[in-house]
Amino acid sequence: MSFRSPRLALVFFLLLQTLPAAAQTQPIDVTTSVEYTFGAALAFRAKITAAAPVARASLFYRAVGAPETVVLLSELSAGPPATATASQDLRARPLIPFAAVEYWWQVDLADGQSSTTVPATFLYEDNRFAWQALRSLPVTLSWASGDTSFGQQALDLAVLTLEELERDLASPAPPALRIYIYPSQADLQTGLQLAGRTWSGAHAEPTLGVVLLAFGPQNLADLERSLPHELTHVVLAQRLGEAYASLPAWLGEGLATLQEPSPDAAQRLALEQAAHADSLLPIASLCSAFPVSADQALLAYAQSASLVQYLRDVYGSGSMAALLDAHAEGASCLGALERVYRRAPDQLFEEWQRSALGNAGSPSRAAALAPWLALLVPILLLLVAAGALRLYALRAPGARGDS
């Protein structure tokens, strides 16, 4: 193309210079914030500054460890700046307690422009309490009652336990671990219920690296028992990954119970009584969730710990690592036992019973033989009597025909 008029060429050049500026989109500035009441409500807010009116603003959030992203449409108020608010009823859709929650906004303008914010994160802690915190990598310990000395004792215990678990399970500590100690069981129970979780004496979210306990400074001995138990579950989850969800209950709880500093006398008594009454739980029944009944649950924990101890003592800690590896590779509860120990699970169960419980179970076998013994004893007595009479007859004078 050629321009014969210098003036026309100049006009065309100036138009070219202005076209890029006209084509440029105007920036959309979004300032976000979030507030929540634990177990009740979650509220997101965004202030939006843009050249064109806001047609729609959508909020996306996802808790770490949750399988899905939640999308909320916001309510808009005219600006400038425009304001978008989105809320969620946490009673209807609970969040995982103490999870990290990632959220972001997508803003659509009336002129067709769209913008998505960089994801931000907040920690969904139980904000009914003013938590104190201490840290020693990889552990962050928070507590709501007691002085710094109590917190430091609990932190030292957690770090020491992780070192022991790394040695016993040949598994490294998780990269980050958060422990929260509630002032009382009632406070922990309420917190779990508000978060849509079942109450328990202690609670772990192993995939999140979170442990919840309830102890005050006056209950340090109980803390020393419960903390190693719950930390074991976290380390096992770290080692097994997704396979942790299918880890047999007897193996996970058995390993966790053995990490407690001293044996539970009530568990030992329950185990001995069940052995003598021939009412031990079949090993297959210990693969899934433990019984709901308190007595049966106590027995399940006792059996699991005793069986794990037996396998570790007789076959070595290496066999326990191999058993965990088998489950990490997808082996079934009973299949993993047969694969690692080259024995049928029922045979292993009988070996454990004879070795760990001595002659336990023999009273029931004697009872089963009692009807046969009742028939056999009279016959034996008759045979003995007949033999005695014959011997007497042989020894009597003239028995040999002497003259």
C-alpha positions in Angstrom: 0.0 0.0 0.0 1.3 3.5 -0.8 0.0 6.9 0.3 0.3 9.7 -2.2 -0.7 12.3 0.4 1.7 12.9 3.3 -1.3 14.2 5.4 -3.2 11.0 4.9 -0.2 8.9 5.8 0.2 10.8 9.0 -3.5 10.3 10.0 -3.2 6.5 9.3 0.0 6.3 11.4 -1.7 8.1 14.4 -4.6 5.7 14.2 -2.2 2.7 14.4 -0.6 4.2 17.5 -4.0 4.5 19.2 -5.4 1.1 18.3 -3.4 -1.0 20.9 -4.4 1.4 23.7 -8.1 1.0 22.7 -7.8 -2.8 22.6 -6.2 -3.1 26.0 -8.4 -4.4 28.8 -8.8 -2.5 32.0 -7.5 -4.2 35.1 -9.9 -5.7 37.6 -8.8 -5.2 41.2 -10.3 -7.7 43.8 -9.6 -7.5 47.5 -10.8 -10.6 49.5 -11.5 -11.5 53.1 -13.1 -14.4 55.0 -14.7 -14.8 58.4 -16.2 -17.8 60.1 -17.9 -19.0 63.3 -16.6 -22.5 64.0 -19.3 -25.1 63.2 -21.9 -22.5 62.3 -21.2 -20.2 59.3 -18.6 -19.2 56.8 -18.6 -15.8 55.1 -16.5 -14.6 52.1 -16.3 -11.0 51.0 -14.8 -9.3 47.9 -14.4 -5.6 47.0 -14.2 -5.3 43.2 -12.9 -2.2 41.3 -13.4 -2.4 37.6 -14.1 -0.1 34.6 -17.3 -2.0 33.7 -20.2 -3.1 35.9 -19.8 -6.5 37.6 -22.3 -9.0 36.1 -21.4 -12.0 38.3 -19.0 -13.0 41.0 -18.5 -16.7 42.1 -16.7 -18.0 45.1 -14.8 -21.3 45.0 -13.4 -23.1 48.1 -11.9 -26.5 48.9 -10.6 -28.0 52.1 -7.3 -29.8 51.9 -8.2 -33.5 51.9 -11.8 -33.0 50.7 -12.7 -34.6 47.4 -14.7 -31.7 45.9 -14.7 -27.9 45.3 -17.7 -26.0 46.6 -19.0 -23.2 44.3 -21.1 -20.3 45.8 -22.9 -17.5 43.9 -22.5 -14.2 45.6 -24.8 -11.3 46.3 -23.7 -8.1 44.6 -24.0 -4.5 45.8 -23.3 -1.6 43.4 -20.1 0.4 43.8 -17.8 1.7 43.2 -16.2 -0.4 44.4 -18.7 -3.2 44.0 -19.1 -5.7 46.9 -19.7 -9.4 46.6 -20.6 -11.6 49.6 -21.0 -15.4 49.7 -21.9 -17.5 52.7 -22.1 -21.2 53.7 -24.1 -22.8 56.5 -21.5 -25.1 58.1 -24.2 -27.0 60.0 -25.5 -28.2 56.6 -22.1 -28.6 55.0 -19.4 -29.1 57.7 -15.7 -28.4 57.1 -13.0 -30.8 58.1 -11.9 -29.5 61.5 -8.6 -27.7 61.6 -8.1 -28.1 57.8 -6.4 -25.6 55.6 -9.1 -24.2 53.2 -8.2 -22.8 49.8 -10.5 -20.2 48.2 -10.6 -18.0 45.1 -13.0 -15.7 43.2 -14.0 -15.5 39.6 -15.4 -12.1 38.5 -17.3 -11.6 35.3 -17.9 -8.1 34.0 -20.8 -6.8 31.8 -18.4 -6.1 28.9 -17.3 -9.8 28.8 -14.1 -9.5 30.7 -13.4 -12.1 33.3 -10.8 -12.4 36.1 -9.8 -15.1 38.6 -8.0 -14.3 41.8 -4.9 -16.1 43.0 -6.0 -18.7 45.5 -5.7 -17.7 49.2 -5.7 -20.0 52.2 -7.1 -19.8 55.8 -6.9 -22.3 58.6 -10.2 -23.6 60.0 -9.3 -23.7 63.7 -11.8 -23.9 66.5 -11.9 -20.1 67.2 -14.0 -20.5 70.3 -10.7 -20.7 72.1 -7.6 -18.5 72.4 -4.9 -21.0 71.4 -1.3 -20.7 72.6 1.3 -22.2 70.4 4.9 -23.6 70.4 6.8 -25.0 67.5 9.6 -27.5 67.0 9.8 -28.8 63.4 7.8 -30.6 62.2 5.4 -30.1 65.1 3.3 -27.1 65.9 1.5 -27.7 69.3 -1.4 -25.5 70.4 -3.2 -25.6 73.7 -5.9 -23.7 75.4 -5.4 -24.2 79.1 -2.1 -24.2 81.1 1.1 -22.3 81.1 4.1 -22.4 78.7 5.7 -25.2 80.8 2.8 -27.5 80.0 2.9 -26.7 76.3 6.7 -27.4 76.2 6.3 -30.7 78.0 3.7 -31.8 75.5 5.8 -30.6 72.6 8.9 -32.5 73.8 6.8 -35.6 74.1 5.5 -35.3 70.6 9.0 -34.8 69.1 10.4 -37.8 71.1 7.5 -40.0 70.0 8.1 -39.1 66.3 11.7 -40.1 66.7 10.7 -43.5 68.2 8.1 -44.1 65.5 10.7 -43.4 62.8 12.9 -46.1 64.3 10.1 -48.6 65.1 8.2 -48.3 61.8 11.0 -47.3 59.5 8.9 -44.4 58.4 9.9 -40.7 58.4 7.9 -38.1 60.3 5.3 -36.1 58.4 6.6 -32.8 57.0 4.1 -30.9 59.1 2.1 -32.0 62.2 -0.4 -29.9 64.1 -1.5 -30.9 67.6 -4.3 -29.2 69.5 -5.0 -29.9 73.2 -8.5 -28.9 74.4 -9.0 -28.0 78.0 -11.6 -30.8 78.6 -13.3 -33.8 77.0 -16.5 -31.8 76.9 -14.8 -29.1 74.8 -13.3 -31.6 72.4 -16.7 -33.4 72.1 -18.5 -30.2 71.3 -15.8 -29.2 68.8 -16.0 -32.5 66.9 -19.8 -32.5 66.9 -19.9 -28.9 65.5 -17.5 -30.1 62.7 -19.7 -33.1 61.9 -17.4 -35.7 63.5 -18.2 -38.5 65.9 -17.1 -38.0 69.4 -14.1 -39.9 70.8 -11.6 -39.5 73.6 -9.0 -38.4 71.1 -9.2 -37.7 67.4 -6.7 -37.7 64.5 -7.1 -36.6 61.0 -4.1 -38.6 59.7 -4.3 -37.4 56.1 -4.1 -33.8 57.3 -1.5 -34.3 59.9 -3.7 -33.1 62.7 -4.2 -34.6 66.2 -6.9 -33.4 68.7 -6.6 -34.3 72.4 -8.2 -33.1 75.6 -6.0 -32.8 78.7 -5.2 -30.2 81.2 -1.9 -29.7 83.1 -3.1 -32.0 85.8 -3.5 -34.9 83.4 0.0 -35.2 82.0 0.2 -38.9 82.6 -2.9 -39.5 80.4 -1.4 -37.2 77.7 1.7 -39.4 77.7 -0.4 -42.4 76.9 -2.8 -40.9 74.3 -0.4 -38.7 72.3 1.9 -41.5 71.1 -1.2 -43.6 70.2 -2.7 -40.8 67.9 0.7 -39.9 66.4 1.1 -43.5 65.3 -1.9 -43.2 63.1 -0.5 -40.0 61.5 2.8 -41.6 60.8 1.1 -44.7 59.4 -1.0 -42.5 57.1 2.2 -40.7 56.0 3.8 -44.1 55.1 0.8 -45.7 53.4 -0.7 -42.8 51.6 -4.2 -43.6 50.1 -3.8 -47.3 51.3 -4.1 -46.1 54.9 -7.9 -46.0 54.5 -7.9 -49.8 54.0 -5.4 -50.6 56.7 -6.8 -53.4 58.9 -8.1 -52.1 62.2 -6.1 -54.7 64.2 -2.8 -53.7 62.6 -3.3 -49.9 62.9 -4.7 -50.0 66.5 -2.3 -52.7 67.6 0.7 -50.7 66.5 -0.8 -47.5 68.1 -1.6 -49.3 71.4 2.0 -50.7 71.7 3.4 -47.1 71.4 1.7 -46.3 74.7 4.3 -46.1 77.5 2.8 -48.7 79.7 0.4 -51.7 79.2 -3.3 -51.2 80.0 -4.2 -53.4 82.9 -7.9 -53.5 81.9 -7.0 -54.6 78.4 -4.8 -57.4 79.7 -7.5 -58.6 82.0 -10.1 -58.6 79.2 -7.7 -60.6 77.1 -7.1 -63.3 79.7 -10.8 -63.6 80.6 -11.7 -64.0 76.9 -9.0 -66.6 76.4 -10.1 -68.7 79.3 -13.7 -68.4 78.3 -12.8 -69.3 74.7 -14.4 -66.1 73.5 -11.5 -64.4 71.6 -12.6 -62.4 68.6 -11.8 -64.2 65.2 -9.0 -62.4 63.4 -11.2 -61.8 60.4 -13.6 -59.7 62.6 -10.6 -57.4 63.5 -10.0 -56.4 59.9 -12.7 -53.7 59.8 -14.0 -51.3 62.4 -13.9 -52.5 66.0 -17.1 -53.4 67.9 -19.3 -50.7 69.2 -19.7 -52.4 72.6 -17.3 -51.0 75.2 -16.3 -54.5 76.4 -15.8 -55.9 73.0 -13.9 -52.8 71.8 -11.6 -53.2 74.8 -11.0 -56.8 73.9 -10.4 -55.9 70.3 -7.7 -53.4 71.3 -6.1 -55.9 73.7 -6.0 -58.7 71.1 -4.7 -56.4 68.4 -1.8 -55.2 70.5 -0.9 -58.7 71.7 -1.0 -60.1 68.2 1.2 -57.3 66.8 3.6 -57.8 69.7 3.8 -61.6 69.0 4.5 -61.1 65.3 7.1 -58.5 66.0 8.9 -60.6 68.7 8.8 -63.9 66.8 9.3 -62.8 63.2 11.2 -59.5 63.7 10.4 -55.9 63.1 11.3 -56.4 59.5 8.3 -58.6 59.0 6.1 -55.8 60.4 7.6 -53.4 57.8 6.9 -56.0 55.1 3.3 -56.3 56.3 2.8 -52.6 56.0 4.4 -52.6 52.6 2.0 -55.4 51.5 -1.0 -53.2 52.5 0.5 -50.2 50.7 0.5 -52.4 47.6 -3.1 -53.2 48.0 -3.0 -56.6 49.7 -6.2 -57.6 51.7 -6.3 -58.0 55.4 -5.8 -61.8 55.5 -4.0 -62.0 52.2 -1.2 -59.8 53.5 -0.7 -62.1 56.5 -0.4 -65.1 54.3 1.9 -63.4 51.9 4.4 -62.2 54.6 4.3 -65.1 57.1 3.7 -67.9 54.7 1.0 -69.3 56.9 -2.8 -69.3 56.9 -4.1 -66.6 59.2 -6.0 -69.1 61.4 -2.7 -70.9 61.9 -1.0 -67.7 62.9 -3.8 -67.0 65.3 -3.5 -70.4 67.0 0.3 -69.9 67.3 -0.2 -66.5 68.9 -2.8 -67.9 71.3 -0.5 -70.8 72.4 2.6 -68.6 72.7 1.2 -65.4 74.1 -1.6 -66.8 76.2 0.0 -70.1 77.4 -2.6 -72.8 78.1 -5.5 -70.4 77.6 -8.4 -72.1 75.8 -7.7 -75.5 77.2 -10.7 -75.5 79.6 -13.0 -75.3 76.6 -11.3 -78.2 75.0 -11.6 -80.3 78.1 -15.3 -79.4 78.2 -15.7 -80.6 74.7 -14.0 -84.0 75.7 -16.1 -84.4 78.9 -18.8 -86.6 77.4 -16.3 -89.0 75.9 -14.3 -89.1 79.1 -17.5 -89.9 81.0 -18.0 -93.0 78.7 -14.3 -94.0 78.8 -13.7 -93.9 82.5 -16.1 -96.7 83.5 -14.8 -98.9 80.7 -11.2 -98.3 82.0 -12.3 -99.1 85.5 -13.9 -102.4 84.3 -10.8 -103.3 82.4 -8.6 -102.6 85.5 -10.9 -104.6 87.7 -10.9 -107.5 85.3 -7.2 -107.5 85.1 -6.9 -107.4 88.9 -9.2 -110.4 89.3 -7.3 -112.4 86.7 -4.0 -111.6 88.4 -5.5 -112.6 91.7 -6.7 -115.9 90.2 -3.3 -116.7 88.8 -1.6 -116.2 92.1 -4.1 -118.2 94.1 -3.0 -121.7 95.4 -3.6 -124.4 92.9 -4.0 -121.9 90.1 -1.2 -123.7 88.2 -2.5 -127.3 88.9 0.2 -128.2 91.5 -0.3 -131.5 93.5 
